[in-house]
């Protein structure tokens, strides 16, 4: 079987196994079984990270061990018309010319394609390579938890190639650090009165995307849009929230959001007028960037039992309004590079309060702290309870890295062109793993993946053989 066919076959098998964040047990056991069938040893640590050990090929036994690394989990996102159950259903792969995508869901090439590459490399007995340690972490998409709790005794190698980059021809040597804050605003539920009517309000059809890689592409955030419309209405019409929900992942730009709210029947015409005015403005603002945007307001006959009070409705909406979204600062050192950003990934009105989750990124640690404290200050002024994830520090580039030098030389010798050496605003596990293991020489590379963390995610198939050629050549001349 040709390498490309093997990679795609393994990726299809991987795609048949549910593997969202905190649902990695199935894919981990499948890989353990795969390794055992090939007499490859494997180990896991207390949090579920997996390492598979591949012995060196003949003549390479004394070469330094090389770590290849990716993560087991994927982000679960789907379109509103999809009935896909991520906890049970296989990802349905769709070939579209040179691209591989999924049927109205995330594809999971982030980072299932890394797993497929590792499996293919281990299975191909024609490839010369040093001892390999295939490291597959858990919960990368939820605060890099697996890497942050990695048991360093699993690994002996001092050189690591991360396979989580998404632009073939680019070598990533640094990334943003990040963190999240969960805010919960306490609420009081009160019965509806006979003179109140119910409206259903939806914002759907946005592009969404990765909160790191796509944050600078002028993509609207459904949570921010729904709060903006509700705020514009409530400035003239007292309203009370029954439901409010948008987004499913802190590190994905929300595509859809919806709400039920009530107002006095005598104010319903003013409510509709205010809705019409603000939505016309929003459509105009996004006519070139969000052609799929749909904003609707419908009267509902069903009467819910209760809604939160007006004061808490006003405070909750204004909390979301006041939180930053998008690019906060561009780099002063690297033209065109996003330094600091923020995403309002999840909003949900629950029985015990209004939950809002904010995700922050920066390539400068002090700026990461600043935007985190800014969001926290807004949350505390609103009277919320706050909970932080651990802040991960940025991965700072080492331009004198022997691995970087070897990768650049190898790429030039194969393709006759220089690779791009870059930093990414997305989060990678390289720095955390390096710190856990006492210092590693690290780099990140991978095939071309577009629109990760959204149902528009797609993998460029012609980029796979190029990454394969680069990897197999690097294994022959491992530093």
C-alpha positions as CSV (number, residue, x, y, z in Angstrom):
1,X,0.0,0.0,0.0
2,X,1.3,3.5,-0.9
3,X,2.0,5.8,2.0
4,X,-0.8,8.2,1.1
5,X,-3.4,5.4,0.9
6,X,-2.2,4.1,4.3
7,X,-2.4,7.5,6.0
8,X,-5.9,8.0,4.7
9,X,-7.0,4.5,5.6
10,X,-5.7,5.0,9.2
11,X,-7.4,8.4,9.4
12,X,-10.7,6.9,8.3
13,X,-10.4,4.3,11.0
14,X,-9.5,6.9,13.6
15,X,-12.5,9.0,12.5
16,X,-14.9,6.1,13.3
17,X,-14.1,6.3,17.0
18,X,-15.6,9.1,19.1
19,X,-12.7,11.2,20.6
20,X,-13.8,14.5,21.9
21,X,-12.1,16.1,24.8
22,X,-12.7,13.8,27.9
23,X,-13.9,11.1,25.5
24,X,-10.4,9.8,24.6
25,X,-10.7,6.4,26.3
26,X,-11.9,4.6,23.2
27,X,-9.3,5.8,20.8
28,X,-6.6,5.3,23.4
29,X,-7.5,1.6,23.9
30,X,-7.8,1.1,20.1
31,X,-4.2,2.4,19.7
32,X,-3.0,0.2,22.6
33,X,-4.5,-2.8,20.9
34,X,-3.0,-1.7,17.5
35,X,0.4,-1.5,19.2
36,X,0.1,-4.8,21.0
37,X,-0.8,-6.6,17.7
38,X,2.5,-5.3,16.3
39,X,4.5,-6.2,19.5
40,X,5.0,-2.5,20.3
41,X,5.2,-1.6,23.9
42,X,3.0,1.2,25.2
43,X,2.5,3.0,28.5
44,X,-0.1,5.5,29.9
45,X,0.2,7.9,32.8
46,X,-2.3,8.9,35.4
47,X,-4.2,11.4,33.3
48,X,-4.4,9.1,30.2
49,X,-1.5,10.3,28.0
50,X,-0.2,7.4,25.8
51,X,3.3,6.6,24.6
52,X,3.9,3.9,22.0
53,X,7.5,2.8,21.7
54,X,8.8,1.9,18.2
55,X,12.3,0.2,18.1
56,X,14.9,1.6,15.8
57,X,15.3,0.1,12.4
58,X,18.5,-1.9,11.7
59,X,21.6,0.3,11.9
60,X,19.9,3.1,13.8
61,X,19.8,1.5,17.2
62,X,22.4,3.9,18.6
63,X,20.8,7.1,17.2
64,X,19.1,9.4,19.7
65,X,15.5,8.7,20.4
66,X,13.0,11.0,18.6
67,X,9.6,11.9,20.0
68,X,6.7,12.4,17.6
69,X,3.7,14.1,19.3
70,X,0.1,14.8,18.7
71,X,-3.1,14.8,20.7
72,X,-6.0,12.3,20.9
73,X,-8.9,14.7,21.2
74,X,-10.8,16.8,18.7
75,X,-13.3,19.7,18.9
76,X,-16.9,18.7,18.4
77,X,-18.8,21.2,16.3
78,X,-21.7,20.7,13.9
79,X,-24.2,22.7,11.8
80,X,-27.7,23.3,13.2
81,X,-29.2,20.9,10.7
82,X,-27.0,18.0,11.6
83,X,-28.3,15.1,13.7
84,X,-24.8,13.8,14.3
85,X,-24.2,12.3,17.8
86,X,-20.4,12.8,18.5
87,X,-20.5,10.4,21.4
88,X,-21.6,7.5,19.2
89,X,-21.5,8.3,15.5
90,X,-18.4,8.0,13.2
91,X,-17.3,11.1,11.4
92,X,-18.7,10.9,7.9
93,X,-15.8,11.7,5.6
94,X,-16.5,13.5,2.3
95,X,-13.9,13.7,-0.6
96,X,-14.2,17.0,-2.5
97,X,-11.6,17.1,-5.2
98,X,-8.2,17.6,-3.4
99,X,-9.9,18.2,-0.1
100,X,-11.2,15.9,2.6
101,X,-14.0,17.2,4.8
102,X,-16.9,15.9,6.9
103,X,-20.6,15.9,6.5
104,X,-21.7,19.0,8.5
105,X,-19.3,18.4,11.4
106,X,-15.7,19.1,12.3
107,X,-13.4,16.7,10.4
108,X,-11.0,16.1,13.3
109,X,-7.9,16.4,11.2
110,X,-6.9,18.5,14.1
111,X,-5.3,16.3,15.3
112,X,-6.3,12.9,14.0
113,X,-4.1,13.2,11.0
114,X,-1.1,13.3,13.4
115,X,-2.2,9.9,14.7
116,X,-2.5,8.6,11.2
117,X,1.0,9.7,10.3
118,X,2.5,8.1,13.4
119,X,0.7,4.8,12.7
120,X,1.8,4.8,9.0
121,X,5.4,5.5,10.0
122,X,5.5,2.7,12.5
123,X,3.9,0.2,10.1
124,X,6.2,1.0,7.1
125,X,9.2,-1.3,7.5
126,X,11.0,0.2,4.6
127,X,11.7,3.5,6.5
128,X,15.0,3.9,8.3
129,X,14.5,5.6,11.7
130,X,15.9,5.9,15.2
131,X,14.0,4.7,18.3
132,X,10.6,6.5,18.2
133,X,8.4,7.5,21.1
134,X,4.9,8.3,19.8
135,X,3.4,10.6,22.4
136,X,-0.4,11.2,22.2
137,X,-1.8,13.5,24.8
138,X,-5.4,14.0,26.2
139,X,-7.5,17.1,26.6
140,X,-5.3,19.3,24.4
141,X,-8.4,21.2,23.3
142,X,-9.4,21.9,26.9
143,X,-6.5,23.8,28.4
144,X,-3.7,21.5,27.3
145,X,-4.4,19.4,30.4
146,X,-2.7,16.2,29.3
147,X,0.6,17.9,28.4
148,X,0.5,20.0,31.6
149,X,0.2,16.8,33.7
150,X,2.5,14.5,31.6
151,X,4.5,12.0,33.5
152,X,8.1,12.7,32.2
153,X,9.2,9.2,33.0
154,X,7.2,8.0,29.9
155,X,9.8,9.6,27.7
156,X,13.6,9.4,27.1
157,X,14.0,11.4,24.0
158,X,15.3,14.9,24.0
159,X,14.1,16.0,20.5
160,X,10.4,16.4,19.7
161,X,8.5,16.9,16.5
162,X,4.9,18.1,17.1
163,X,2.5,17.2,14.3
164,X,-0.2,19.7,15.1
165,X,0.6,22.5,12.7
166,X,-1.8,23.2,9.9
167,X,0.1,24.7,7.0
168,X,2.4,22.5,4.9
169,X,5.6,24.3,4.1
170,X,5.7,26.1,7.4
171,X,7.8,25.2,10.4
172,X,6.4,26.5,13.7
173,X,8.9,27.5,16.3
174,X,6.7,29.3,18.9
175,X,3.1,29.9,19.9
176,X,0.8,31.9,22.1
177,X,0.1,31.0,25.7
178,X,-3.4,30.9,26.9
179,X,-6.0,30.5,29.6
180,X,-9.7,30.7,30.3
181,X,-12.1,32.2,32.9
182,X,-15.5,30.7,33.6
183,X,-17.9,33.4,35.0
184,X,-21.2,32.5,36.6
185,X,-23.7,35.3,37.4
186,X,-26.2,34.2,40.0
187,X,-29.9,34.6,38.9
188,X,-33.3,34.5,40.4
189,X,-36.2,32.8,38.7
190,X,-39.7,34.3,38.8
191,X,-43.0,33.2,37.3
192,X,-44.4,34.7,34.1
193,X,-47.3,37.1,34.3
194,X,-50.4,36.8,32.0
195,X,-49.5,40.1,30.3
196,X,-46.1,38.9,29.2
197,X,-45.4,37.4,25.8
198,X,-42.6,35.1,24.6
199,X,-40.1,35.7,21.8
200,X,-37.7,33.2,20.3
201,X,-34.5,34.9,19.0
202,X,-31.8,33.1,17.0
203,X,-28.4,34.0,15.4
204,X,-27.2,31.3,13.1
205,X,-25.1,30.6,10.1
206,X,-21.8,32.3,11.0
207,X,-18.5,30.9,9.8
208,X,-17.0,30.3,13.3
209,X,-13.6,28.8,13.3
210,X,-10.5,28.4,15.5
211,X,-10.2,31.0,18.2
212,X,-6.4,31.3,17.5
213,X,-5.9,30.8,13.8
214,X,-9.1,32.5,12.7
215,X,-9.4,35.3,15.3
216,X,-8.0,37.9,12.9
217,X,-10.3,37.1,10.0
218,X,-13.2,39.5,10.9
219,X,-15.5,36.6,11.8
220,X,-18.5,37.5,13.9
221,X,-19.1,35.8,17.3
222,X,-22.7,34.6,17.8
223,X,-22.5,35.2,21.5
224,X,-21.5,38.8,21.1
225,X,-24.1,39.4,18.4
226,X,-27.0,38.0,20.4
227,X,-26.0,40.1,23.4
228,X,-25.8,43.2,21.2
229,X,-29.3,42.7,19.9
230,X,-30.8,41.9,23.3
231,X,-29.0,45.0,24.8
232,X,-30.4,47.2,22.0
233,X,-33.9,46.0,22.7
234,X,-33.7,46.2,26.5
235,X,-32.6,49.8,26.4
236,X,-36.2,50.7,25.3
237,X,-38.1,47.6,26.4
238,X,-37.8,45.8,29.7
239,X,-37.2,42.1,29.0
240,X,-36.5,38.9,31.0
241,X,-34.5,35.9,29.8
242,X,-35.9,32.4,29.8
243,X,-33.0,30.8,27.9
244,X,-29.7,31.9,26.4
245,X,-27.2,29.6,24.8
246,X,-24.4,29.9,22.4
247,X,-21.2,28.1,21.5
248,X,-20.0,24.7,22.5
249,X,-16.2,25.1,22.9
250,X,-14.2,27.8,24.6
251,X,-11.6,27.7,21.8
252,X,-14.0,27.8,18.9
253,X,-15.6,31.0,17.6
254,X,-19.4,30.5,18.1
255,X,-21.4,30.0,15.0
256,X,-24.9,30.0,16.5
257,X,-26.7,31.3,19.6
258,X,-30.4,31.4,20.6
259,X,-32.6,32.8,23.3
260,X,-36.1,32.9,24.6
261,X,-37.2,36.1,26.4
262,X,-40.4,37.7,27.5
263,X,-41.6,41.3,27.5
264,X,-45.0,43.0,28.2
265,X,-47.5,42.6,25.4
266,X,-48.0,46.3,25.3
267,X,-44.3,46.7,24.4
268,X,-44.1,44.0,21.8
269,X,-44.3,46.3,18.8
270,X,-41.5,48.5,20.1
271,X,-39.5,45.3,20.7
272,X,-39.9,44.3,17.0
273,X,-39.0,47.7,15.8
274,X,-35.8,47.8,17.9
275,X,-35.0,44.3,16.6
276,X,-35.4,45.4,13.0
277,X,-33.3,48.5,13.4
278,X,-30.3,46.7,15.0
279,X,-30.4,43.6,12.7
280,X,-30.3,45.8,9.6
281,X,-27.2,47.4,11.0
282,X,-25.6,44.1,11.7
283,X,-26.4,42.7,8.3
284,X,-24.8,45.7,6.7
285,X,-21.7,45.4,8.8
286,X,-21.1,41.8,7.9
287,X,-22.3,41.6,4.3
288,X,-18.8,40.9,3.1
289,X,-17.7,38.5,5.8
290,X,-20.7,36.5,7.0
291,X,-23.0,35.8,4.0
292,X,-24.6,32.9,5.8
293,X,-25.8,35.0,8.8
294,X,-29.4,34.7,9.7
295,X,-31.1,36.6,12.6
296,X,-34.7,35.8,13.4
297,X,-37.3,36.9,16.0
298,X,-40.5,34.8,16.3
299,X,-43.4,35.0,18.7
300,X,-44.0,31.7,20.6
301,X,-47.2,30.3,22.0
302,X,-45.7,27.9,24.5
303,X,-45.4,29.5,27.9
304,X,-42.4,28.6,30.0
305,X,-42.8,28.4,33.8
306,X,-40.4,31.1,34.7
307,X,-37.8,33.7,33.6
308,X,-35.0,35.4,35.4
309,X,-35.7,38.9,36.8
310,X,-35.2,42.0,34.8
311,X,-32.3,43.4,36.7
312,X,-30.3,40.2,36.3
313,X,-31.3,40.0,32.6
314,X,-29.9,43.5,32.1
315,X,-26.7,42.7,34.1
316,X,-26.1,39.4,32.3
317,X,-26.5,40.9,28.8
318,X,-24.3,43.9,29.6
319,X,-21.6,41.5,31.0
320,X,-21.4,39.7,27.7
321,X,-21.5,43.1,25.9
322,X,-18.6,44.4,27.9
323,X,-16.2,41.5,27.5
324,X,-13.6,41.8,24.8
325,X,-13.7,39.7,21.7
326,X,-11.2,39.4,18.8
327,X,-7.7,40.8,18.4
328,X,-6.6,42.9,21.3
329,X,-3.1,43.7,20.1
330,X,-0.9,43.0,17.1
331,X,2.8,42.2,17.5
332,X,5.1,45.2,17.5
333,X,8.0,42.9,16.4
334,X,6.4,40.7,13.7
335,X,4.3,42.5,11.1
336,X,0.9,41.0,10.7
337,X,1.2,38.6,13.6
338,X,-1.6,38.6,16.3
339,X,-0.1,39.1,19.7
340,X,-3.1,39.0,22.0
341,X,-6.7,38.1,21.6
342,X,-9.9,37.0,23.4
343,X,-12.8,34.7,22.5
344,X,-16.2,34.5,24.3
345,X,-16.7,30.8,23.5
346,X,-19.6,29.6,25.6
347,X,-22.7,31.3,27.0
348,X,-25.4,29.4,28.8
349,X,-28.3,30.3,31.1
350,X,-28.5,27.5,33.7
351,X,-30.7,27.0,36.7
352,X,-28.0,28.3,39.1
353,X,-26.8,31.2,36.9
354,X,-25.6,32.6,33.6
355,X,-22.4,30.9,32.6
356,X,-19.9,32.8,30.4
357,X,-16.5,31.3,29.3
358,X,-13.8,33.5,28.0
359,X,-10.6,32.2,26.3
360,X,-7.5,34.3,26.2
361,X,-4.3,34.1,24.1
362,X,-1.0,36.0,23.9
363,X,2.6,35.4,22.7
364,X,3.7,37.8,25.5
365,X,3.2,36.5,29.0
366,X,2.6,39.9,30.6
367,X,0.0,40.7,28.0
368,X,-1.7,37.4,28.6
369,X,-1.9,38.2,32.3
370,X,-3.2,41.7,31.5
371,X,-6.1,40.5,29.3
372,X,-6.9,37.8,31.9
373,X,-7.1,40.3,34.7
374,X,-9.1,42.7,32.5
375,X,-11.8,40.0,31.9
376,X,-11.7,39.0,35.5
377,X,-12.2,42.7,36.6
378,X,-15.3,43.0,34.4
379,X,-16.6,39.7,35.8
380,X,-16.1,40.8,39.4
381,X,-17.7,44.2,38.8
382,X,-20.7,42.3,37.4
383,X,-20.9,40.2,40.6
384,X,-20.0,36.9,39.1
385,X,-18.3,33.9,40.6
386,X,-15.1,33.2,38.6
387,X,-13.0,30.1,38.0
388,X,-9.6,30.1,36.2
389,X,-7.9,27.4,34.2
390,X,-4.2,27.2,34.6
391,X,-2.4,29.9,32.5
392,X,0.0,28.3,30.0
393,X,3.0,30.4,29.1
394,X,3.9,31.1,25.5
395,X,6.4,28.9,23.6
396,X,9.3,31.1,22.8
397,X,11.3,30.4,19.6
398,X,14.8,29.1,19.7
399,X,16.3,30.2,16.4
400,X,19.6,28.4,17.2
401,X,17.8,25.0,17.5
402,X,19.7,22.1,15.9
403,X,16.3,20.6,15.0
404,X,15.2,23.7,13.3
405,X,18.4,23.9,11.3
406,X,18.1,20.2,10.3
407,X,14.4,20.7,9.3
408,X,15.2,23.8,7.1
409,X,18.1,22.0,5.4
410,X,16.1,18.8,4.8
411,X,13.1,20.7,3.4
412,X,15.4,22.7,1.0
413,X,17.1,19.5,-0.2
414,X,13.8,17.8,-1.0
415,X,11.7,20.6,-2.4
416,X,14.3,23.1,-3.6
417,X,12.6,26.0,-1.6
418,X,12.9,27.5,1.8
419,X,10.2,26.6,4.3
420,X,8.4,29.4,6.2
421,X,9.6,29.6,9.8
422,X,6.9,31.1,11.9
423,X,5.1,31.6,15.2
424,X,1.4,30.7,15.6
425,X,-1.3,32.4,17.6
426,X,-2.8,29.0,18.2
427,X,-1.9,26.9,21.2
428,X,0.6,24.0,20.9
429,X,1.9,21.7,23.6
430,X,5.6,21.9,22.8
431,X,6.7,24.3,25.5
432,X,4.7,22.5,28.2
433,X,6.1,19.1,27.3
434,X,9.6,20.5,27.1
435,X,9.3,22.0,30.6
436,X,7.9,18.7,32.0
437,X,10.8,16.8,30.5
438,X,13.6,19.1,31.6
439,X,14.1,20.8,28.3
440,X,13.6,19.5,24.7
441,X,14.5,20.7,21.3
442,X,11.1,21.1,19.6
443,X,9.4,22.1,16.4
444,X,5.9,21.7,14.9
445,X,4.9,20.9,11.4
446,X,2.0,19.2,9.6
447,X,-0.2,19.1,6.5
448,X,-2.6,21.9,5.4
449,X,-5.8,22.0,7.5
450,X,-8.3,24.9,7.1
451,X,-11.1,26.1,9.2
452,X,-10.3,23.9,12.2
453,X,-12.8,23.9,15.1
454,X,-15.7,24.4,12.7
455,X,-17.9,22.2,10.4
456,X,-16.0,23.8,7.5
457,X,-12.8,22.1,8.6
458,X,-11.0,20.4,5.6
459,X,-7.7,18.7,4.9
460,X,-5.7,19.3,1.8
461,X,-4.8,15.8,0.5
462,X,-1.8,16.8,-1.7
463,X,-0.1,18.2,1.3
464,X,0.1,14.7,2.9
465,X,2.8,13.2,0.6
466,X,5.0,16.3,1.1
467,X,4.8,16.0,4.9
468,X,5.5,12.3,4.6
469,X,8.6,13.0,2.5
470,X,9.9,15.5,5.0
471,X,9.3,13.3,8.0
472,X,10.8,10.2,6.5
473,X,13.9,12.1,5.4
474,X,14.2,13.7,8.9
475,X,14.1,10.2,10.4
476,X,17.0,9.1,8.3
477,X,19.1,12.0,9.5
478,X,17.7,12.5,13.0
479,X,19.7,15.1,14.9
